[in-house]
Amino acid sequence: MYEQSRPLVALIYDFDGTLSPANMQEFGLIQTIGDNIDHFWQENRTLALRNDADDVLCYLYRILTTAQNKGIRLTREMFRQFGTKIELYEGVCEWFALINSYGESLNLDIRHYIISSGLKEMIEGSPIAGEFENIYACSYLYNDDGTPCWPAVAVDYTTKTQFIFKINKGIREVSDNKKVNQFVPDEQRPIPFSHMIYFGDGETDVPCMRMVKERGGHSIAVYGNELKKATSAHLLHDNRVNFACPADYRKNSEIHSLVCTILKRIRADIDFDNLKTLHHSRLNDHTTD
């Protein structure tokens, strides 16, 4: 659990299409296992449809089997090396220090989280890995020789929501399915939903976007091209997100100004609630005199 000297605020990000312009597997991994990017995803979709299976589990399976069939040895370290090649949107590397500093000026403790259907091992190799309080993403089980043998965690659009609750309750471990289902009064949860900002780029993020929004937090649809812009417009029109912004994370960009405004709103709401508590406390003390 967290020690709360300052109110905690969680900024929660999808990865592919949100912080990066493409699927992370496309920055060298698919090519290394000897496949073409479009062919890999087409075959993955065919496999999923033919077996009525989950797309995410299928891609985890196909990475392993495609590599094995071609005699290519994958390791955890190789995945992390691929992670170093992931391209990021403009301003992403500087974003975290920028927002942390602004949060500190408001006496807020900003924590950043990833909830992604991409590979945790690749995100761990990216230049921004150290910025996150926790990374909830797909991962593999490994043999003693360091080679992946089976999916350990698969994160799809519906399972993403469980990690919102883990953040809400301060649970780090993916394997902990007991605490996440235990009743905890709202006032004892370290990060209220109203202190959350969720960033996503498309329909696979809708359950998280909508849940955070409906529970008093804020959801932002991020777009990096015209197709994603149209998707964001639909999400905004359908009232599934609060805002939609271009994927430009530089200082004074639209998303930077928006997040600063949301943080000011969170700070004001905290101060307002504290003021109400103070006044009620004074009146209660008066009635007991």
MOMO-V689791 format. One record per residue. N is the residue number from 1. SS is DSSP state (a for helix, b for strand, c for the rest). BURIAL is + if it has 24 or more other ideal C-beta (glycine too) atoms within 12 Angstrom, else -. D_FIRST is the distance of its C-alpha to the first C-alpha in whole Angstrom. Layout:
BEGIN
n: [N:N]
ss: [SS:SS]
burial: [BURIAL:BURIAL]
d_first: [D_FIRST:D_FIRST]
END
This chain:
BEGIN
n: [1:2:3:4:5:6:7:8:9:10:11:12:13:14:15:16:17:18:19:20:21:22:23:24:25:26:27:28:29:30:31:32:33:34:35:36:37:38:39:40:41:42:43:44:45:46:47:48:49:50:51:52:53:54:55:56:57:58:59:60:61:62:63:64:65:66:67:68:69:70:71:72:73:74:75:76:77:78:79:80:81:82:83:84:85:86:87:88:89:90:91:92:93:94:95:96:97:98:99:100:101:102:103:104:105:106:107:108:109:110:111:112:113:114:115:116:117:118:119:120:121:122:123:124:125:126:127:128:129:130:131:132:133:134:135:136:137:138:139:140:141:142:143:144:145:146:147:148:149:150:151:152:153:154:155:156:157:158:159:160:161:162:163:164:165:166:167:168:169:170:171:172:173:174:175:176:177:178:179:180:181:182:183:184:185:186:187:188:189:190:191:192:193:194:195:196:197:198:199:200:201:202:203:204:205:206:207:208:209:210:211:212:213:214:215:216:217:218:219:220:221:222:223:224:225:226:227:228:229:230:231:232:233:234:235:236:237:238:239:240:241:242:243:244:245:246:247:248:249:250:251:252:253:254:255:256:257:258:259:260:261:262:263:264:265:266:267:268:269:270:271:272:273:274:275:276:277:278:279:280:281:282:283:284:285:286:287:288:289]
ss: [c:c:c:c:c:c:b:b:b:b:b:b:b:c:c:b:c:c:c:b:c:c:c:a:a:a:c:c:a:a:a:a:c:c:c:c:a:a:a:a:a:a:a:a:a:a:a:a:a:a:a:c:c:c:a:a:a:a:a:a:a:a:a:a:a:a:a:a:a:c:c:c:c:c:c:a:a:a:a:a:a:a:a:c:c:c:c:c:c:c:c:a:a:a:a:a:a:a:a:a:a:a:a:a:a:c:c:b:b:b:b:b:b:b:b:b:b:b:b:a:a:a:a:a:a:c:c:c:a:a:a:c:c:b:b:b:b:b:b:b:b:b:c:c:c:c:c:b:b:b:b:b:b:c:c:c:c:c:c:a:a:a:a:a:a:a:a:a:a:c:c:c:c:c:c:c:c:c:a:a:a:c:c:c:c:a:a:a:c:c:c:c:a:a:a:b:b:b:b:b:c:c:a:a:a:a:a:a:a:a:a:a:a:a:c:c:c:b:b:b:b:b:b:c:c:a:a:a:a:a:a:a:a:a:a:a:a:c:c:c:c:c:b:b:b:b:c:c:c:c:c:c:c:a:a:a:a:a:a:a:a:a:a:a:a:a:a:a:a:a:a:a:a:a:a:a:a:a:a:a:a:a:a:a:a:a:a:a:c]
burial: [-:+:-:-:-:-:+:+:+:+:+:+:+:+:+:+:+:+:+:+:+:+:+:+:+:+:+:+:+:+:-:+:+:-:+:-:-:-:-:+:+:-:+:+:-:-:+:-:-:-:-:-:-:+:+:+:+:+:+:+:+:+:+:+:+:+:+:-:-:-:-:-:-:+:-:+:-:+:+:+:-:+:+:+:+:+:+:+:+:-:+:+:-:-:+:+:-:+:+:+:-:+:+:-:-:+:-:+:+:+:+:+:+:+:+:+:+:+:+:+:+:+:+:+:+:+:-:+:+:-:+:+:+:+:+:+:+:+:+:+:-:-:-:-:-:-:-:+:-:-:+:-:+:+:+:+:+:-:+:+:+:+:+:+:+:+:+:+:+:+:+:-:-:+:-:-:-:-:-:+:-:-:-:-:-:-:-:-:+:+:+:+:+:+:+:+:+:+:+:+:+:+:+:+:+:+:+:+:+:+:+:+:+:-:+:-:+:+:+:+:+:+:+:+:-:-:-:+:-:-:+:+:-:-:+:-:-:-:-:+:+:+:+:+:+:+:+:+:+:-:-:-:+:-:+:+:-:+:+:+:-:+:+:-:+:+:+:-:+:+:-:-:-:-:-:-:-:-:-:-:-:-:-:-:-:-:-:-:-]
d_first: [0:4:7:9:13:14:14:12:14:14:18:18:21:24:25:29:31:28:28:31:34:34:33:31:33:36:36:38:36:39:41:41:41:44:44:44:42:43:45:41:40:43:43:39:40:43:41:39:42:44:41:39:36:33:34:31:31:35:34:32:35:37:36:36:40:41:40:41:45:45:45:42:39:36:33:29:30:33:30:29:32:33:30:31:34:32:33:31:32:34:31:28:28:28:26:22:24:26:23:20:23:24:21:21:24:23:20:17:14:15:14:16:16:19:19:23:26:27:26:23:25:27:24:23:26:27:27:24:22:20:19:16:13:13:17:17:21:24:24:27:27:29:32:32:34:32:33:31:33:31:28:25:23:25:24:26:27:26:23:21:20:18:15:15:14:11:10:11:8:6:7:9:12:15:16:14:16:15:12:13:16:15:15:13:15:14:14:10:9:8:11:14:16:19:17:17:20:21:24:26:30:32:32:29:27:28:26:23:25:26:23:21:24:25:22:22:21:23:25:27:30:31:34:36:39:42:41:37:38:40:37:35:38:38:34:35:38:36:33:31:29:29:31:33:33:35:33:33:30:32:32:34:34:34:30:29:31:29:26:26:28:25:23:25:25:22:22:25:23:21:23:26:23:22:26:27:24:26:30:29:28:31:33:31:32:36:36:35:38]
END
